[in-house]
Amino acid sequence: MKRSDIISILAEEMKISQKKSTEIVDFIFDKMKGAILNGERIEIRGFGSFFVKSYQPRKGRNPKTGEIIDVLPKKLPFFKVGKDLKKKLIEGLNNE
Amino acid sequence: MTKQDLIRMMMEELGYSRRDSKTLIDKVFSIMIQSFLKKESVKITNFGNFIVKTKGKRIGRNPKTKEEYIIKDRAVVVFKPSVGLRKELKMK
């Protein structure tokens, strides 16, 4: 499923235009992206949460050559599946 | 940021009522959940991919009590942020 599929389904089920549906879907992901870039935690009940982990700069080694290199500080976003969704995913697979 | 914040932003910036904002936002997430339940990944350009992986059952052990139990077949959703999002976050 792609962004365009979400837009089509939303338009169809909510009886709104493709244009409006596009605006809504883009709005939601833009806002979530903005929050992630601000290092903010996002919590969507029933879906999951996003959080950003920061990594300190450190000295690393090239495992092949043994050469010492600087690993730059970085931030990475993570997603954790919500409890309800986790349950549904397990049930869905065992009730087939 | 919570769903309440998203609803409020949608009311203020797109001009939908509280009820419509909530319905629309819930719908978008439920469309994605339906896809996950069909074991279908969701790919959002410029944001990231939600990849559904299925894992087989295995025997688990409670590390505290050493008690064994079966961990059932399960599906998990893994989020892989897009290269763009990772890069932008790095610059911050």
N, CA and C atoms of all chains as a GROMACS GRO file, in nm:
protein
  564
    1MET      N    1   0.084  -0.120   0.000
    1MET     CA    2   0.000   0.000   0.000
    1MET      C    3   0.087   0.124   0.000
    2LYS      N    4   0.052   0.217  -0.084
    2LYS     CA    5   0.128   0.341  -0.096
    2LYS      C    6   0.043   0.458  -0.047
    3ARG      N    7   0.107   0.574  -0.041
    3ARG     CA    8   0.038   0.696  -0.002
    3ARG      C    9  -0.085   0.719  -0.090
    4SER      N   10  -0.069   0.694  -0.222
    4SER     CA   11  -0.180   0.719  -0.315
    4SER      C   12  -0.297   0.623  -0.290
    5ASP      N   13  -0.268   0.501  -0.241
    5ASP     CA   14  -0.376   0.408  -0.209
    5ASP      C   15  -0.454   0.457  -0.088
    6ILE      N   16  -0.382   0.509   0.011
    6ILE     CA   17  -0.450   0.562   0.130
    6ILE      C   18  -0.542   0.676   0.088
    7ILE      N   19  -0.491   0.762   0.001
    7ILE     CA   20  -0.569   0.877  -0.048
    7ILE      C   21  -0.697   0.830  -0.118
    8SER      N   22  -0.686   0.730  -0.204
    8SER     CA   23  -0.803   0.680  -0.278
    8SER      C   24  -0.906   0.619  -0.183
    9ILE      N   25  -0.859   0.536  -0.090
    9ILE     CA   26  -0.953   0.470   0.002
    9ILE      C   27  -1.022   0.574   0.090
   10LEU      N   28  -0.944   0.670   0.139
   10LEU     CA   29  -1.002   0.774   0.225
   10LEU      C   30  -1.109   0.853   0.149
   11ALA      N   31  -1.077   0.888   0.023
   11ALA     CA   32  -1.171   0.964  -0.059
   11ALA      C   33  -1.301   0.886  -0.079
   12GLU      N   34  -1.285   0.758  -0.108
   12GLU     CA   35  -1.400   0.675  -0.136
   12GLU      C   36  -1.488   0.656  -0.012
   13GLU      N   37  -1.423   0.618   0.099
   13GLU     CA   38  -1.500   0.586   0.218
   13GLU      C   39  -1.559   0.708   0.288
   14MET      N   40  -1.491   0.823   0.274
   14MET     CA   41  -1.542   0.943   0.340
   14MET      C   42  -1.624   1.029   0.244
   15LYS      N   43  -1.631   0.984   0.120
   15LYS     CA   44  -1.705   1.058   0.016
   15LYS      C   45  -1.654   1.203   0.004
   16ILE      N   46  -1.522   1.214  -0.011
   16ILE     CA   47  -1.464   1.345  -0.034
   16ILE      C   48  -1.382   1.338  -0.164
   17SER      N   49  -1.344   1.454  -0.218
   17SER     CA   50  -1.268   1.455  -0.343
   17SER      C   51  -1.126   1.404  -0.322
   18GLN      N   52  -1.064   1.360  -0.432
   18GLN     CA   53  -0.925   1.317  -0.428
   18GLN      C   54  -0.836   1.430  -0.377
   19LYS      N   55  -0.873   1.551  -0.419
   19LYS     CA   56  -0.792   1.668  -0.384
   19LYS      C   57  -0.793   1.689  -0.232
   20LYS      N   58  -0.913   1.684  -0.176
   20LYS     CA   59  -0.924   1.701  -0.031
   20LYS      C   60  -0.855   1.588   0.042
   21SER      N   61  -0.874   1.467  -0.010
   21SER     CA   62  -0.814   1.350   0.053
   21SER      C   63  -0.662   1.362   0.053
   22THR      N   64  -0.607   1.407  -0.060
   22THR     CA   65  -0.462   1.426  -0.071
   22THR      C   66  -0.414   1.528   0.032
   23GLU      N   67  -0.490   1.636   0.045
   23GLU     CA   68  -0.452   1.742   0.138
   23GLU      C   69  -0.448   1.688   0.282
   24ILE      N   70  -0.547   1.608   0.316
   24ILE     CA   71  -0.556   1.552   0.452
   24ILE      C   72  -0.442   1.454   0.481
   25VAL      N   73  -0.422   1.360   0.388
   25VAL     CA   74  -0.317   1.260   0.410
   25VAL      C   75  -0.179   1.327   0.417
   26ASP      N   76  -0.154   1.420   0.327
   26ASP     CA   77  -0.025   1.490   0.330
   26ASP      C   78  -0.009   1.570   0.459
   27PHE      N   79  -0.118   1.631   0.501
   27PHE     CA   80  -0.116   1.711   0.624
   27PHE      C   81  -0.072   1.625   0.743
   28ILE      N   82  -0.134   1.509   0.754
   28ILE     CA   83  -0.104   1.420   0.868
   28ILE      C   84   0.044   1.377   0.867
   29PHE      N   85   0.093   1.334   0.751
   29PHE     CA   86   0.232   1.289   0.749
   29PHE      C   87   0.331   1.406   0.762
   30ASP      N   88   0.294   1.521   0.708
   30ASP     CA   89   0.380   1.639   0.724
   30ASP      C   90   0.394   1.677   0.871
   31LYS      N   91   0.282   1.675   0.942
   31LYS     CA   92   0.284   1.712   1.084
   31LYS      C   93   0.363   1.610   1.165
   32MET      N   94   0.348   1.484   1.129
   32MET     CA   95   0.422   1.381   1.202
   32MET      C   96   0.572   1.395   1.175
   33LYS      N   97   0.604   1.423   1.051
   33LYS     CA   98   0.743   1.440   1.014
   33LYS      C   99   0.803   1.560   1.090
   34GLY      N  100   0.725   1.670   1.094
   34GLY     CA  101   0.770   1.789   1.166
   34GLY      C  102   0.800   1.757   1.312
   35ALA      N  103   0.710   1.681   1.374
   35ALA     CA  104   0.728   1.647   1.515
   35ALA      C  105   0.854   1.563   1.534
   36ILE      N  106   0.875   1.468   1.444
   36ILE     CA  107   0.994   1.383   1.452
   36ILE      C  108   1.120   1.468   1.438
   37LEU      N  109   1.118   1.561   1.343
   37LEU     CA  110   1.235   1.646   1.320
   37LEU      C  111   1.262   1.737   1.441
   38ASN      N  112   1.157   1.766   1.518
   38ASN     CA  113   1.176   1.845   1.640
   38ASN      C  114   1.218   1.757   1.758
   39GLY      N  115   1.232   1.631   1.731
   39GLY     CA  116   1.271   1.539   1.836
   39GLY      C  117   1.155   1.506   1.929
   40GLU      N  118   1.035   1.539   1.886
   40GLU     CA  119   0.917   1.517   1.968
   40GLU      C  120   0.870   1.372   1.959
   41ARG      N  121   0.809   1.326   2.065
   41ARG     CA  122   0.750   1.193   2.066
   41ARG      C  123   0.609   1.203   2.011
   42ILE      N  124   0.568   1.106   1.933
   42ILE     CA  125   0.431   1.106   1.880
   42ILE      C  126   0.359   0.984   1.935
   43GLU      N  127   0.240   1.004   1.983
   43GLU     CA  128   0.165   0.891   2.035
   43GLU      C  129   0.028   0.887   1.971
   44ILE      N  130   0.000   0.782   1.895
   44ILE     CA  131  -0.131   0.764   1.835
   44ILE      C  132  -0.191   0.637   1.895
   45ARG      N  133  -0.288   0.656   1.983
   45ARG     CA  134  -0.352   0.541   2.050
   45ARG      C  135  -0.407   0.442   1.947
   46GLY      N  136  -0.382   0.316   1.971
   46GLY     CA  137  -0.435   0.214   1.882
   46GLY      C  138  -0.347   0.189   1.761
   47PHE      N  139  -0.249   0.275   1.742
   47PHE     CA  140  -0.161   0.259   1.626
   47PHE      C  141  -0.019   0.234   1.674
   48GLY      N  142   0.038   0.334   1.736
   48GLY     CA  143   0.174   0.318   1.786
   48GLY      C  144   0.236   0.451   1.820
   49SER      N  145   0.363   0.449   1.853
   49SER     CA  146   0.431   0.574   1.887
   49SER      C  147   0.565   0.584   1.816
   50PHE      N  148   0.604   0.706   1.793
   50PHE     CA  149   0.733   0.735   1.731
   50PHE      C  150   0.818   0.808   1.834
   51PHE      N  151   0.945   0.776   1.838
   51PHE     CA  152   1.035   0.851   1.925
   51PHE      C  153   1.172   0.858   1.859
   52VAL      N  154   1.248   0.958   1.901
   52VAL     CA  155   1.379   0.981   1.840
   52VAL      C  156   1.488   0.947   1.941
   53LYS      N  157   1.582   0.868   1.898
   53LYS     CA  158   1.696   0.836   1.983
   53LYS      C  159   1.816   0.916   1.934
   54SER      N  160   1.890   0.972   2.029
   54SER     CA  161   2.012   1.045   1.993
   54SER      C  162   2.133   0.959   2.024
   55TYR      N  163   2.228   0.965   1.936
   55TYR     CA  164   2.350   0.890   1.958
   55TYR      C  165   2.466   0.986   1.971
   56GLN      N  166   2.548   0.970   2.075
   56GLN     CA  167   2.666   1.055   2.096
   56GLN      C  168   2.772   1.022   1.991
   57PRO      N  169   2.856   1.121   1.962
   57PRO     CA  170   2.969   1.089   1.871
   57PRO      C  171   3.061   0.989   1.942
   58ARG      N  172   3.120   0.903   1.866
   58ARG     CA  173   3.211   0.805   1.927
   58ARG      C  174   3.319   0.767   1.828
   59LYS      N  175   3.422   0.704   1.882
   59LYS     CA  176   3.527   0.654   1.794
   59LYS      C  177   3.489   0.512   1.753
   60GLY      N  178   3.490   0.490   1.625
   60GLY     CA  179   3.459   0.356   1.579
   60GLY      C  180   3.577   0.299   1.504
   61ARG      N  181   3.564   0.177   1.468
   61ARG     CA  182   3.671   0.116   1.392
   61ARG      C  183   3.615   0.055   1.265
   62ASN      N  184   3.688   0.066   1.161
   62ASN     CA  185   3.654  -0.007   1.040
   62ASN      C  186   3.688  -0.152   1.068
   63PRO      N  187   3.586  -0.237   1.072
   63PRO     CA  188   3.612  -0.376   1.114
   63PRO      C  189   3.709  -0.449   1.020
   64LYS      N  190   3.719  -0.401   0.900
   64LYS     CA  191   3.804  -0.469   0.802
   64LYS      C  192   3.950  -0.429   0.818
   65THR      N  193   3.973  -0.298   0.832
   65THR     CA  194   4.112  -0.250   0.834
   65THR      C  195   4.160  -0.217   0.975
   66GLY      N  196   4.067  -0.208   1.072
   66GLY     CA  197   4.108  -0.175   1.207
   66GLY      C  198   4.132  -0.026   1.227
   67GLU      N  199   4.114   0.048   1.122
   67GLU     CA  200   4.136   0.191   1.124
   67GLU      C  201   4.037   0.262   1.217
   68ILE      N  202   4.086   0.356   1.298
   68ILE     CA  203   3.997   0.429   1.389
   68ILE      C  204   3.933   0.546   1.315
   69ILE      N  205   3.803   0.554   1.323
   69ILE     CA  206   3.734   0.664   1.256
   69ILE      C  207   3.635   0.731   1.353
   70ASP      N  208   3.603   0.855   1.324
   70ASP     CA  209   3.504   0.926   1.406
   70ASP      C  210   3.364   0.892   1.357
   71VAL      N  211   3.280   0.848   1.448
   71VAL     CA  212   3.140   0.828   1.413
   71VAL      C  213   3.067   0.952   1.461
   72LEU      N  214   3.002   1.022   1.370
   72LEU     CA  215   2.936   1.148   1.402
   72LEU      C  216   2.811   1.125   1.487
   73PRO      N  217   2.774   1.229   1.567
   73PRO     CA  218   2.650   1.215   1.644
   73PRO      C  219   2.533   1.204   1.548
   74LYS      N  220   2.431   1.130   1.587
   74LYS     CA  221   2.317   1.118   1.497
   74LYS      C  222   2.188   1.098   1.576
   75LYS      N  223   2.080   1.118   1.506
   75LYS     CA  224   1.949   1.094   1.564
   75LYS      C  225   1.873   1.004   1.469
   76LEU      N  226   1.803   0.908   1.526
   76LEU     CA  227   1.725   0.817   1.443
   76LEU      C  228   1.583   0.802   1.498
   77PRO      N  229   1.483   0.801   1.409
   77PRO     CA  230   1.347   0.781   1.457
   77PRO      C  231   1.314   0.633   1.468
   78PHE      N  232   1.235   0.600   1.568
   78PHE     CA  233   1.189   0.462   1.586
   78PHE      C  234   1.038   0.459   1.600
   79PHE      N  235   0.980   0.346   1.564
   79PHE     CA  236   0.836   0.329   1.576
   79PHE      C  237   0.810   0.208   1.663
   80LYS      N  238   0.718   0.225   1.756
   80LYS     CA  239   0.680   0.112   1.840
   80LYS      C  240   0.531   0.085   1.817
   81VAL      N  241   0.499  -0.037   1.782
   81VAL     CA  242   0.360  -0.073   1.757
   81VAL      C  243   0.280  -0.063   1.887
   82GLY      N  244   0.161  -0.006   1.878
   82GLY     CA  245   0.076   0.007   1.995
   82GLY      C  246   0.022  -0.127   2.043
   83LYS      N  247  -0.016  -0.129   2.171
   83LYS     CA  248  -0.064  -0.253   2.233
   83LYS      C  249  -0.180  -0.317   2.157
   84ASP      N  250  -0.280  -0.235   2.127
   84ASP     CA  251  -0.400  -0.287   2.061
   84ASP      C  252  -0.366  -0.348   1.926
   85LEU      N  253  -0.283  -0.275   1.851
   85LEU     CA  254  -0.245  -0.323   1.718
   85LEU      C  255  -0.163  -0.451   1.728
   86LYS      N  256  -0.075  -0.456   1.826
   86LYS     CA  257   0.009  -0.574   1.847
   86LYS      C  258  -0.080  -0.697   1.869
   87LYS      N  259  -0.179  -0.680   1.954
   87LYS     CA  260  -0.272  -0.787   1.984
   87LYS      C  261  -0.344  -0.833   1.858
   88LYS      N  262  -0.394  -0.736   1.783
   88LYS     CA  263  -0.466  -0.767   1.660
   88LYS      C  264  -0.378  -0.843   1.562
   89LEU      N  265  -0.252  -0.805   1.554
   89LEU     CA  266  -0.160  -0.869   1.461
   89LEU      C  267  -0.136  -1.015   1.499
   90ILE      N  268  -0.130  -1.041   1.629
   90ILE     CA  269  -0.109  -1.180   1.674
   90ILE      C  270  -0.235  -1.262   1.650
   91GLU      N  271  -0.350  -1.204   1.688
   91GLU     CA  272  -0.476  -1.275   1.670
   91GLU      C  273  -0.503  -1.304   1.523
   92GLY      N  274  -0.480  -1.204   1.440
   92GLY     CA  275  -0.506  -1.218   1.297
   92GLY      C  276  -0.433  -1.336   1.237
   93LEU      N  277  -0.314  -1.362   1.288
   93LEU     CA  278  -0.232  -1.467   1.232
   93LEU      C  279  -0.269  -1.605   1.286
   94ASN      N  280  -0.325  -1.608   1.407
   94ASN     CA  281  -0.357  -1.737   1.468
   94ASN      C  282  -0.500  -1.781   1.444
   95ASN      N  283  -0.578  -1.692   1.385
   95ASN     CA  284  -0.718  -1.728   1.359
   95ASN      C  285  -0.744  -1.758   1.212
   96GLU      N  286  -0.638  -1.777   1.140
   96GLU     CA  287  -0.656  -1.799   0.997
   96GLU      C  288  -0.697  -1.942   0.966
   97MET      N  289   0.357   1.478   2.064
   97MET     CA  290   0.237   1.503   1.985
   97MET      C  291   0.142   1.384   1.998
   98THR      N  292   0.018   1.415   2.027
   98THR     CA  293  -0.082   1.309   2.037
   98THR      C  294  -0.187   1.328   1.929
   99LYS      N  295  -0.281   1.238   1.924
   99LYS     CA  296  -0.387   1.251   1.824
   99LYS      C  297  -0.466   1.379   1.848
  100GLN      N  298  -0.482   1.415   1.976
  100GLN     CA  299  -0.553   1.540   2.008
  100GLN      C  300  -0.485   1.659   1.942
  101ASP      N  301  -0.352   1.662   1.945
  101ASP     CA  302  -0.278   1.772   1.883
  101ASP      C  303  -0.301   1.774   1.732
  102LEU      N  304  -0.300   1.656   1.672
  102LEU     CA  305  -0.324   1.647   1.528
  102LEU      C  306  -0.463   1.700   1.493
  103ILE      N  307  -0.562   1.660   1.576
  103ILE     CA  308  -0.699   1.705   1.553
  103ILE      C  309  -0.706   1.857   1.560
  104ARG      N  310  -0.644   1.912   1.664
  104ARG     CA  311  -0.646   2.058   1.682
  104ARG      C  312  -0.581   2.130   1.564
  105MET      N  313  -0.466   2.077   1.517
  105MET     CA  314  -0.397   2.140   1.404
  105MET      C  315  -0.482   2.134   1.278
  106MET      N  316  -0.551   2.022   1.263
  106MET     CA  317  -0.634   2.006   1.144
  106MET      C  318  -0.752   2.103   1.147
  107MET      N  319  -0.807   2.126   1.264
  107MET     CA  320  -0.917   2.222   1.277
  107MET      C  321  -0.868   2.362   1.243
  108GLU      N  322  -0.752   2.397   1.302
  108GLU     CA  323  -0.699   2.532   1.285
  108GLU      C  324  -0.647   2.557   1.144
  109GLU      N  325  -0.575   2.458   1.089
  109GLU     CA  326  -0.508   2.485   0.962
  109GLU      C  327  -0.586   2.444   0.839
  110LEU      N  328  -0.672   2.341   0.852
  110LEU     CA  329  -0.749   2.300   0.734
  110LEU      C  330  -0.896   2.336   0.747
  111GLY      N  331  -0.936   2.384   0.865
  111GLY     CA  332  -1.072   2.433   0.883
  111GLY      C  333  -1.181   2.328   0.898
  112TYR      N  334  -1.144   2.205   0.935
  112TYR     CA  335  -1.247   2.103   0.958
  112TYR      C  336  -1.299   2.115   1.101
  113SER      N  337  -1.420   2.066   1.122
  113SER     CA  338  -1.475   2.065   1.258
  113SER      C  339  -1.398   1.964   1.341
  114ARG      N  340  -1.416   1.971   1.471
  114ARG     CA  341  -1.348   1.876   1.559
  114ARG      C  342  -1.387   1.732   1.523
  115ARG      N  343  -1.518   1.714   1.504
  115ARG     CA  344  -1.567   1.580   1.477
  115ARG      C  345  -1.511   1.526   1.344
  116ASP      N  346  -1.515   1.609   1.240
  116ASP     CA  347  -1.463   1.565   1.110
  116ASP      C  348  -1.312   1.538   1.116
  117SER      N  349  -1.241   1.625   1.186
  117SER     CA  350  -1.096   1.606   1.196
  117SER      C  351  -1.066   1.472   1.260
  118LYS      N  352  -1.138   1.443   1.367
  118LYS     CA  353  -1.114   1.317   1.438
  118LYS      C  354  -1.148   1.197   1.349
  119THR      N  355  -1.263   1.206   1.282
  119THR     CA  356  -1.305   1.096   1.194
  119THR      C  357  -1.202   1.072   1.084
  120LEU      N  358  -1.156   1.180   1.022
  120LEU     CA  359  -1.061   1.168   0.911
  120LEU      C  360  -0.928   1.110   0.957
  121ILE      N  361  -0.879   1.159   1.070
  121ILE     CA  362  -0.750   1.111   1.121
  121ILE      C  363  -0.761   0.963   1.161
  122ASP      N  364  -0.869   0.930   1.232
  122ASP     CA  365  -0.890   0.789   1.271
  122ASP      C  366  -0.895   0.700   1.148
  123LYS      N  367  -0.960   0.750   1.045
  123LYS     CA  368  -0.976   0.672   0.922
  123LYS      C  369  -0.840   0.644   0.858
  124VAL      N  370  -0.758   0.746   0.849
  124VAL     CA  371  -0.627   0.729   0.786
  124VAL      C  372  -0.547   0.620   0.860
  125PHE      N  373  -0.547   0.625   0.993
  125PHE     CA  374  -0.473   0.523   1.067
  125PHE      C  375  -0.539   0.386   1.053
  126SER      N  376  -0.673   0.384   1.048
  126SER     CA  377  -0.736   0.253   1.037
  126SER      C  378  -0.714   0.192   0.899
  127ILE      N  379  -0.702   0.275   0.796
  127ILE     CA  380  -0.669   0.223   0.662
  127ILE      C  381  -0.531   0.155   0.666
  128MET      N  382  -0.437   0.219   0.737
  128MET     CA  383  -0.303   0.161   0.747
  128MET      C  384  -0.308   0.031   0.828
  129ILE      N  385  -0.386   0.031   0.935
  129ILE     CA  386  -0.397  -0.090   1.019
  129ILE      C  387  -0.456  -0.206   0.938
  130GLN      N  388  -0.558  -0.175   0.857
  130GLN     CA  389  -0.618  -0.279   0.773
  130GLN      C  390  -0.513  -0.342   0.681
  131SER      N  391  -0.428  -0.257   0.629
  131SER     CA  392  -0.320  -0.306   0.542
  131SER      C  393  -0.225  -0.397   0.620
  132PHE      N  394  -0.189  -0.355   0.742
  132PHE     CA  395  -0.099  -0.437   0.825
  132PHE      C  396  -0.162  -0.574   0.851
  133LEU      N  397  -0.293  -0.572   0.879
  133LEU     CA  398  -0.360  -0.698   0.912
  133LEU      C  399  -0.364  -0.792   0.792
  134LYS      N  400  -0.353  -0.734   0.672
  134LYS     CA  401  -0.346  -0.819   0.553
  134LYS      C  402  -0.201  -0.854   0.521
  135LYS      N  403  -0.114  -0.820   0.615
  135LYS     CA  404   0.031  -0.843   0.603
  135LYS      C  405   0.090  -0.767   0.485
  136GLU      N  406   0.029  -0.654   0.457
  136GLU     CA  407   0.077  -0.573   0.346
  136GLU      C  408   0.149  -0.451   0.404
  137SER      N  409   0.270  -0.425   0.356
  137SER     CA  410   0.347  -0.311   0.403
  137SER      C  411   0.287  -0.180   0.353
  138VAL      N  412   0.315  -0.073   0.424
  138VAL     CA  413   0.267   0.059   0.383
  138VAL      C  414   0.389   0.148   0.356
  139LYS      N  415   0.393   0.204   0.237
  139LYS     CA  416   0.508   0.286   0.199
  139LYS      C  417   0.467   0.431   0.179
  140ILE      N  418   0.526   0.519   0.257
  140ILE     CA  419   0.496   0.661   0.246
  140ILE      C  420   0.624   0.733   0.201
  141THR      N  421   0.622   0.780   0.078
  141THR     CA  422   0.739   0.850   0.024
  141THR      C  423   0.772   0.969   0.115
  142ASN      N  424   0.900   0.991   0.137
  142ASN     CA  425   0.945   1.104   0.217
  142ASN      C  426   0.915   1.093   0.365
  143PHE      N  427   0.863   0.980   0.405
  143PHE     CA  428   0.837   0.959   0.548
  143PHE      C  429   0.904   0.827   0.591
  144GLY      N  430   0.852   0.720   0.536
  144GLY     CA  431   0.914   0.592   0.566
  144GLY      C  432   0.823   0.477   0.529
  145ASN      N  433   0.875   0.357   0.545
  145ASN     CA  434   0.797   0.237   0.514
  145ASN      C  435   0.766   0.161   0.642
  146PHE      N  436   0.641   0.118   0.651
  146PHE     CA  437   0.602   0.030   0.761
  146PHE      C  438   0.601  -0.110   0.703
  147ILE      N  439   0.694  -0.191   0.745
  147ILE     CA  440   0.708  -0.324   0.686
  147ILE      C  441   0.651  -0.429   0.782
  148VAL      N  442   0.565  -0.515   0.728
  148VAL     CA  443   0.506  -0.620   0.810
  148VAL      C  444   0.589  -0.747   0.795
  149LYS      N  445   0.633  -0.798   0.907
  149LYS     CA  446   0.710  -0.922   0.904
  149LYS      C  447   0.636  -1.027   0.985
  150THR      N  448   0.632  -1.148   0.934
  150THR     CA  449   0.567  -1.253   1.012
  150THR      C  450   0.675  -1.338   1.078
  151LYS      N  451   0.647  -1.374   1.199
  151LYS     CA  452   0.743  -1.456   1.274
  151LYS      C  453   0.674  -1.582   1.320
  152GLY      N  454   0.743  -1.691   1.313
  152GLY     CA  455   0.686  -1.819   1.352
  152GLY      C  456   0.679  -1.835   1.503
  153LYS      N  457   0.606  -1.937   1.546
  153LYS     CA  458   0.597  -1.957   1.691
  153LYS      C  459   0.726  -2.018   1.743
  154ARG      N  460   0.752  -1.989   1.868
  154ARG     CA  461   0.873  -2.045   1.929
  154ARG      C  462   0.849  -2.056   2.079
  155ILE      N  463   0.936  -2.128   2.143
  155ILE     CA  464   0.921  -2.143   2.288
  155ILE      C  465   0.992  -2.028   2.356
  156GLY      N  466   0.918  -1.960   2.442
  156GLY     CA  467   0.976  -1.851   2.516
  156GLY      C  468   0.991  -1.892   2.661
  157ARG      N  469   1.071  -1.819   2.732
  157ARG     CA  470   1.093  -1.851   2.873
  157ARG      C  471   1.083  -1.723   2.953
  158ASN      N  472   1.011  -1.726   3.058
  158ASN     CA  473   1.010  -1.612   3.149
  158ASN      C  474   1.144  -1.612   3.220
  159PRO      N  475   1.226  -1.509   3.197
  159PRO     CA  476   1.362  -1.512   3.250
  159PRO      C  477   1.364  -1.516   3.403
  160LYS      N  478   1.256  -1.470   3.464
  160LYS     CA  479   1.253  -1.462   3.609
  160LYS      C  480   1.216  -1.598   3.670
  161THR      N  481   1.110  -1.657   3.616
  161THR     CA  482   1.060  -1.781   3.676
  161THR      C  483   1.107  -1.906   3.601
  162LYS      N  484   1.175  -1.884   3.488
  162LYS     CA  485   1.222  -1.993   3.403
  162LYS      C  486   1.108  -2.075   3.341
  163GLU      N  487   0.990  -2.026   3.360
  163GLU     CA  488   0.872  -2.095   3.310
  163GLU      C  489   0.870  -2.089   3.157
  164GLU      N  490   0.838  -2.201   3.094
  164GLU     CA  491   0.834  -2.201   2.948
  164GLU      C  492   0.692  -2.182   2.897
  165TYR      N  493   0.680  -2.113   2.787
  165TYR     CA  494   0.549  -2.098   2.726
  165TYR      C  495   0.568  -2.078   2.577
  166ILE      N  496   0.460  -2.097   2.503
  166ILE     CA  497   0.472  -2.084   2.358
  166ILE      C  498   0.442  -1.943   2.313
  167ILE      N  499   0.533  -1.885   2.240
  167ILE     CA  500   0.506  -1.756   2.177
  167ILE      C  501   0.443  -1.790   2.043
  168LYS      N  502   0.320  -1.743   2.024
  168LYS     CA  503   0.244  -1.781   1.904
  168LYS      C  504   0.301  -1.719   1.777
  169ASP      N  505   0.254  -1.770   1.665
  169ASP     CA  506   0.284  -1.706   1.536
  169ASP      C  507   0.245  -1.560   1.548
  170ARG      N  508   0.323  -1.472   1.496
  170ARG     CA  509   0.286  -1.332   1.509
  170ARG      C  510   0.340  -1.249   1.393
  171ALA      N  511   0.279  -1.137   1.376
  171ALA     CA  512   0.326  -1.042   1.276
  171ALA      C  513   0.374  -0.919   1.352
  172VAL      N  514   0.479  -0.861   1.306
  172VAL     CA  515   0.526  -0.737   1.368
  172VAL      C  516   0.540  -0.630   1.260
  173VAL      N  517   0.529  -0.506   1.300
  173VAL     CA  518   0.544  -0.397   1.206
  173VAL      C  519   0.672  -0.323   1.239
  174VAL      N  520   0.759  -0.313   1.140
  174VAL     CA  521   0.885  -0.244   1.159
  174VAL      C  522   0.882  -0.117   1.076
  175PHE      N  523   0.926  -0.008   1.134
  175PHE     CA  524   0.927   0.119   1.061
  175PHE      C  525   1.068   0.146   1.011
  176LYS      N  526   1.077   0.170   0.881
  176LYS     CA  527   1.206   0.206   0.825
  176LYS      C  528   1.195   0.349   0.773
  177PRO      N  529   1.256   0.444   0.845
  177PRO     CA  530   1.245   0.583   0.802
  177PRO      C  531   1.305   0.603   0.663
  178SER      N  532   1.247   0.693   0.585
  178SER     CA  533   1.300   0.718   0.452
  178SER      C  534   1.439   0.782   0.462
  179VAL      N  535   1.514   0.768   0.355
  179VAL     CA  536   1.649   0.826   0.352
  179VAL      C  537   1.640   0.977   0.376
  180GLY      N  538   1.540   1.040   0.314
  180GLY     CA  539   1.521   1.184   0.330
  180GLY      C  540   1.501   1.222   0.475
  181LEU      N  541   1.412   1.148   0.543
  181LEU     CA  542   1.383   1.178   0.683
  181LEU      C  543   1.507   1.157   0.770
  182ARG      N  544   1.579   1.050   0.742
  182ARG     CA  545   1.701   1.023   0.820
  182ARG      C  546   1.803   1.134   0.801
  183LYS      N  547   1.818   1.179   0.676
  183LYS     CA  548   1.916   1.284   0.647
  183LYS      C  549   1.877   1.415   0.714
  184GLU      N  550   1.749   1.450   0.702
  184GLU     CA  551   1.702   1.575   0.762
  184GLU      C  552   1.723   1.575   0.913
  185LEU      N  553   1.698   1.460   0.973
  185LEU     CA  554   1.711   1.448   1.118
  185LEU      C  555   1.857   1.458   1.161
  186LYS      N  556   1.944   1.409   1.077
  186LYS     CA  557   2.087   1.411   1.104
  186LYS      C  558   2.141   1.554   1.109
  187MET      N  559   2.086   1.637   1.020
  187MET     CA  560   2.131   1.776   1.009
  187MET      C  561   2.091   1.858   1.131
  188LYS      N  562   1.989   1.812   1.201
  188LYS     CA  563   1.933   1.890   1.312
  188LYS      C  564   2.029   1.898   1.429
   0.00000   0.00000   0.00000
